[in-house]
Amino acid sequence: MTQPSYDQAQWQELFWQRGDRYYWCALRQNLFGEWVLLRKWGGRRTGKGGQCEILCADREEGDRLMQDVLKRRRYRGYVLD
């Protein structure tokens, strides 16, 4: 069995805000070395929100998904923190 290789230097993390709303997104590797896009969102006052994990085929797919999230956040008026 081969050991998964981790490259923390390639991990990414972004955080946006808009009023009382926040959105967090990260591209990281899981315990098996697979790339995963993690997303969390919600409201600061209400405490309500959600989260989602998307398993990526490779690092390049993760980068594309992260760029899609970045474009969507900008379009919706979120400011990168």
C-alpha positions in Angstrom: 0.0 0.0 0.0 1.4 3.4 -1.0 1.5 6.3 1.4 -0.5 9.4 0.2 1.6 12.5 -0.5 0.6 15.8 1.0 1.7 19.2 -0.2 0.4 21.8 2.2 2.1 24.5 0.3 -0.6 24.0 -2.4 -3.6 24.2 -0.1 -5.7 27.3 -0.5 -8.2 29.1 1.8 -10.5 32.2 1.1 -12.9 34.1 3.3 -15.6 36.6 2.1 -18.0 38.9 3.9 -21.1 40.8 3.0 -22.9 42.6 5.8 -23.6 39.9 8.4 -23.1 37.1 5.9 -19.9 35.1 5.5 -18.6 32.5 3.1 -15.4 30.4 3.6 -13.9 28.1 1.0 -10.7 25.9 1.1 -9.0 23.4 -1.2 -7.1 20.8 0.8 -6.2 17.2 0.8 -8.0 14.6 2.9 -6.4 11.7 4.8 -6.1 9.7 1.6 -4.3 12.4 -0.3 -7.4 13.3 -2.4 -8.2 16.9 -3.1 -11.4 18.2 -1.5 -13.2 21.6 -1.8 -14.6 22.6 1.5 -17.3 25.3 1.7 -19.0 26.9 4.7 -21.5 29.8 4.8 -23.9 31.5 7.1 -25.1 34.5 9.0 -23.2 35.9 12.0 -26.3 37.1 13.9 -28.5 34.1 13.2 -26.0 31.4 13.5 -27.6 29.6 10.7 -25.6 28.3 7.7 -24.4 25.3 6.0 -21.4 23.4 4.7 -20.5 21.2 1.7 -17.5 19.0 0.7 -16.8 18.2 -2.9 -14.3 15.5 -3.8 -12.2 16.6 -6.8 -10.6 14.3 -9.4 -7.3 16.2 -9.1 -5.7 19.4 -8.1 -6.6 21.1 -11.4 -10.3 20.4 -11.0 -10.1 21.8 -7.5 -8.5 25.0 -8.8 -11.3 25.4 -11.4 -14.0 24.9 -8.8 -12.3 27.4 -6.5 -12.2 30.0 -9.3 -16.0 29.4 -9.9 -16.7 30.1 -6.3 -14.5 33.2 -6.4 -16.5 34.5 -9.4 -19.8 33.8 -7.8 -18.9 35.5 -4.6 -17.8 38.6 -6.4 -21.0 38.7 -8.5 -23.1 38.5 -5.4 -21.3 41.4 -3.7 -19.1 39.6 -1.2 -15.8 41.2 -0.3 -12.7 39.0 0.0 -11.2 39.3 3.4 
